[in-house]
Amino acid sequence: MSDTPAPPSNPWKDIFSQTNLTTALAVFAVVLAGAPYVVPPVQSFLVEKGLLNRPAMLQTAITKLNAQNDAEKAKEMAAAIKGKHDSLFNDKSDPILGNPNAPIKIVEFLDYNCGYCRAATPVLKDFLAKNPDVAIIVKEYPVINQNSRPLAAFALGAAQAGKYEAVHYALMTEHIGSEAEMTALLNSMGLDAAAVRSTAASAEVKAHIDRVLQLGADLGVSGTPTFIIGDQSIDGAKLEDLEKAVQAARSGK
């Protein structure tokens, strides 16, 4: 009998036996097959790590998701516009910029205290002058601050006096913050300031503004200017998209 000590046992020997390896692989295969149901945290972790290690893939995924969201919103807006078509395009009390008989109509929700509206105004004025087949139906949408509604009311009062365009463009240029300043502006245009003021304070003008505010809320108009042409809504910061929409309307597309 030898006195040579027996070699120490290998604690990994049994674990890595052929039988155990075969069993482990089988179990792992079952886990992977049921991954969506058995180990969602693990699956989520693997997906997250994979995306984080591939920023280009992540960017592609975000871009695709945004495109899907935009398409869904556009679809919902088109349905909403269709349901409110008459209120948008056929309200005879809405003032119009440009040729009132133009075949192509754009609806614009605007506020005289909106910086984007003011910046877009000279571009739109020039566009209307060069495109007599286009008109803008104005929706006075006073949502910026407490001074917005009086300005909208005076603009509508001026519309009934036959001087809407002149007053509209002046309000988009000047900063009118008091009744005295408004009176001076109206007088400079040859208008009877007292008569315009009376119309601006009338129940008819109040109802008109309330109607537009409700229409904007129903459509989800959250900013100004917002343009609507055909069945699409266009952000006021994207005037190039508006021009493309006009070209498409002109060609019947």
C-alpha positions in Angstrom: 0.0 0.0 0.0 1.5 3.3 -1.1 1.9 6.2 1.3 1.5 8.6 -1.6 -1.3 10.9 -0.7 -4.3 10.9 -3.1 -4.6 13.9 -5.4 -7.0 16.5 -4.2 -10.5 16.1 -5.6 -11.4 18.5 -8.4 -14.5 20.4 -7.3 -15.4 21.2 -11.0 -15.1 17.6 -12.2 -18.7 16.6 -11.6 -20.1 19.9 -12.8 -18.4 19.6 -16.1 -19.1 16.0 -16.7 -20.6 15.1 -20.1 -23.9 14.3 -18.5 -24.2 17.6 -16.7 -23.1 19.6 -19.7 -25.7 17.9 -21.9 -28.4 18.6 -19.3 -27.3 22.3 -18.8 -27.4 22.9 -22.6 -30.9 21.4 -22.8 -32.1 23.6 -20.0 -30.5 26.7 -21.5 -32.2 26.0 -24.8 -35.6 25.8 -23.1 -34.9 29.1 -21.3 -34.1 30.8 -24.5 -37.1 29.4 -26.2 -39.3 30.8 -23.5 -37.3 34.0 -23.1 -40.2 36.4 -23.8 -42.2 34.8 -21.0 -39.6 33.4 -18.6 -36.8 36.0 -18.4 -38.1 39.3 -19.7 -35.6 41.3 -17.5 -32.7 39.4 -19.1 -34.1 39.8 -22.5 -34.6 43.5 -21.9 -31.1 43.8 -20.6 -29.6 42.1 -23.6 -31.6 44.3 -26.0 -30.7 47.5 -24.1 -27.0 46.6 -24.0 -27.1 45.7 -27.7 -28.6 49.1 -28.6 -26.3 51.1 -26.4 -23.3 49.4 -28.0 -24.7 50.3 -31.4 -25.7 54.0 -31.4 -26.4 54.0 -35.1 -29.0 51.2 -34.6 -30.5 53.2 -31.7 -30.8 56.3 -33.8 -32.4 54.4 -36.6 -34.9 52.9 -34.1 -35.7 56.4 -32.7 -36.1 57.8 -36.2 -38.5 55.1 -37.2 -40.5 55.4 -34.1 -40.8 59.2 -34.6 -41.9 58.7 -38.2 -44.6 56.2 -37.0 -45.8 58.6 -34.4 -45.9 61.5 -36.9 -47.8 59.4 -39.4 -50.4 58.4 -36.7 -50.8 62.0 -35.6 -51.2 63.1 -39.3 -53.9 60.4 -39.8 -55.8 61.5 -36.7 -55.5 65.2 -37.7 -56.8 64.5 -41.2 -59.9 62.8 -39.7 -60.4 65.7 -37.3 -60.1 68.3 -40.1 -62.6 66.3 -42.2 -65.1 66.4 -39.3 -64.6 70.2 -38.9 -64.3 71.1 -42.5 -67.2 73.6 -42.6 -66.1 75.3 -39.5 -62.6 75.6 -40.9 -63.3 76.7 -44.5 -66.9 78.0 -44.7 -67.3 80.3 -41.7 -68.4 83.6 -43.5 -67.5 85.7 -40.5 -63.8 84.8 -40.8 -61.6 87.5 -42.3 -59.6 86.6 -45.5 -56.2 87.7 -46.6 -55.5 87.8 -50.4 -58.0 87.0 -53.1 -61.3 85.9 -51.5 -62.3 84.0 -54.6 -59.0 82.1 -54.8 -59.5 78.4 -55.4 -56.8 77.4 -52.9 -57.6 78.2 -49.3 -55.2 78.0 -46.3 -56.5 78.3 -42.8 -54.2 80.1 -40.3 -54.7 80.1 -36.5 -52.8 83.1 -35.3 -52.2 85.4 -32.3 -50.9 89.0 -32.7 -48.5 88.4 -29.7 -47.0 85.4 -31.3 -43.4 86.0 -32.4 -43.5 83.3 -35.0 -46.7 84.8 -36.5 -45.1 88.2 -36.7 -42.0 86.8 -38.3 -44.0 84.8 -40.9 -46.3 87.7 -41.8 -44.1 89.5 -44.4 -43.3 86.1 -46.0 -46.9 85.2 -46.3 -47.9 88.7 -47.5 -45.3 88.4 -50.3 -46.4 84.9 -51.1 -50.1 86.0 -51.5 -49.1 88.8 -53.8 -47.2 86.4 -56.0 -49.9 83.7 -55.9 -53.3 85.2 -56.6 -54.9 81.7 -56.6 -54.2 81.4 -52.9 -56.1 83.0 -50.0 -55.6 82.7 -46.2 -58.7 82.3 -44.0 -57.7 83.8 -40.7 -58.7 82.2 -37.4 -58.2 84.8 -34.7 -56.8 82.5 -32.0 -55.9 84.6 -28.9 -54.0 82.2 -26.7 -50.6 83.9 -25.9 -51.6 86.3 -23.1 -54.4 88.6 -21.8 -53.6 91.2 -24.4 -54.2 88.8 -27.2 -58.0 88.7 -27.1 -58.6 92.5 -27.2 -56.3 92.7 -30.3 -58.2 89.9 -32.0 -61.5 91.6 -31.2 -60.3 95.0 -32.6 -59.1 93.2 -35.8 -62.5 91.6 -36.2 -64.1 95.0 -35.6 -61.9 96.5 -38.3 -63.0 93.6 -40.6 -66.6 94.6 -40.3 -65.5 98.2 -41.2 -63.8 96.9 -44.3 -60.2 97.5 -43.2 -59.2 94.1 -42.0 -56.0 93.6 -44.0 -54.6 97.1 -43.1 -55.2 96.6 -39.4 -54.1 93.0 -39.5 -50.7 93.9 -41.0 -50.3 96.9 -38.6 -51.0 94.7 -35.6 -48.4 92.2 -36.8 -45.9 95.1 -37.0 -46.7 97.4 -34.2 -46.8 96.6 -30.5 -50.2 97.8 -29.3 -50.6 97.6 -25.5 -53.3 100.1 -24.6 -56.6 101.4 -25.8 -55.0 104.8 -26.5 -52.5 103.2 -28.9 -55.3 101.2 -30.6 -57.3 104.4 -31.0 -54.4 106.2 -32.6 -53.7 103.3 -34.9 -57.4 103.1 -36.1 -57.6 106.9 -36.5 -54.4 106.8 -38.6 -56.2 104.5 -41.0 -59.2 106.7 -41.4 -61.4 104.4 -39.2 -64.0 105.5 -36.7 -62.2 104.2 -33.6 -65.4 104.5 -31.4 -67.4 102.4 -33.9 -64.7 99.8 -34.2 -64.4 99.6 -30.4 -68.2 99.1 -30.2 -68.1 96.3 -32.7 -65.1 94.7 -30.9 -67.0 94.6 -27.7 -70.2 93.1 -29.3 -71.7 89.8 -28.4 -71.2 88.8 -32.1 -67.4 89.2 -32.0 -67.2 87.6 -28.5 -69.1 84.5 -29.9 -66.8 84.5 -33.0 -63.6 84.3 -30.9 -65.1 81.7 -28.5 -66.1 79.6 -31.5 -62.5 79.7 -32.9 -61.0 78.9 -29.5 -63.3 75.9 -29.3 -62.4 74.8 -32.8 -58.7 75.0 -32.1 -59.2 73.0 -28.9 -61.2 70.4 -30.8 -58.4 70.0 -33.4 -55.6 70.1 -30.8 -54.1 73.3 -32.1 -51.4 73.9 -29.5 -49.3 76.6 -31.1 -49.4 79.6 -33.4 -49.2 79.9 -36.3 -50.8 76.7 -37.3 -51.8 76.3 -41.0 -54.4 73.9 -42.4 -54.6 73.1 -46.1 -56.5 70.3 -47.5 -56.5 67.6 -44.8 -53.2 68.4 -43.3 -51.9 70.6 -40.5 -48.6 72.4 -40.9 -46.4 73.9 -38.2 -45.9 77.6 -38.7 -42.2 77.2 -38.4 -42.2 75.1 -41.6 -43.2 77.6 -44.3 -41.4 75.5 -47.0 -43.9 72.7 -46.2 -46.8 75.1 -46.7 -45.5 76.1 -50.1 -45.1 72.4 -51.1 -48.7 71.8 -49.9 -49.9 74.7 -52.1 -48.0 73.3 -55.1 -49.6 69.8 -54.4 -53.1 71.4 -54.2 -52.5 73.3 -57.4 -51.6 70.1 -59.3 -54.4 68.2 -57.7 -52.2 65.7 -55.9 
